[in-house]
Amino acid sequence: MAKNELRDYIKDIVYLSDEQMQLALSFFKPSSHQKYDLLVREGEIGGYMNFVVKGCLRIYFVREDGQESTRHLAFENQFATGLASFITMKPSTENIQVMEDCNLLRITRKDFYYLLGIIPAWEKFFRFYLENAYINNLQILQREITKDAEFRYKELLERNPEIVRRLPNKIVASYLNMSPETLSRMKSK
């Protein structure tokens, strides 16, 4: 059942023959994780690409002042991976944390790169993923530089109200790069 969602996700991006799809899906293994588990800690190598079947994953780093800064949130039918570590196989500068009890489909880096070598369309799938990750990171950077806190909050409510509904204020505030107190004031307006 869960692999059907992943199959549909892949089919929306690239065409794979039935045999190629079956092969690709065979490398994704189900795993379950409890709320607040850390899948990758800063300093560890992130060797998996994660597809969220149920739940939420958060990718964050810890600033010099000890504050957490959330870079990415992935809900159902989205991927979450610390790409820099996954690609380079060097220690991660980020953490990947389970924010709700989670069911995932995971593929190892070795298997992912094996698919890149034998299924030409898998390269297109990876390029799509990389391009979207770049655009997402650029939008976050632009949001932080050019928009005030109130605008960032209103924009989040328009684009992805699920984040505000499903996650604690502390996490939402770290995603919007503001204090929890500032977020509380805005929510009360």
Number of C-alpha atoms within 10 A of each C-alpha: 7 15 18 10 15 20 16 11 14 17 14 10 15 15 14 18 12 9 9 17 16 13 14 21 18 12 16 21 14 16 12 13 17 14 14 15 15 17 18 22 17 17 13 16 20 28 23 23 20 24 28 24 23 18 21 24 31 25 22 23 19 14 9 7 6 8 11 18 20 21 19 18 22 20 21 16 17 16 19 22 25 22 17 15 21 19 14 12 14 14 16 22 18 26 23 25 21 22 23 19 16 22 21 26 23 21 21 17 16 12 15 19 15 14 18 17 12 11 16 12 18 24 16 15 17 16 12 14 13 13 11 12 16 12 11 14 14 12 12 17 12 11 17 15 9 9 12 12 18 16 12 19 22 13 14 17 14 10 10 10 13 12 19 16 11 14 14 12 18 16 21 23 22 18 23 23 19 19 16 17 12 12 20 13 10 13 13 6 5
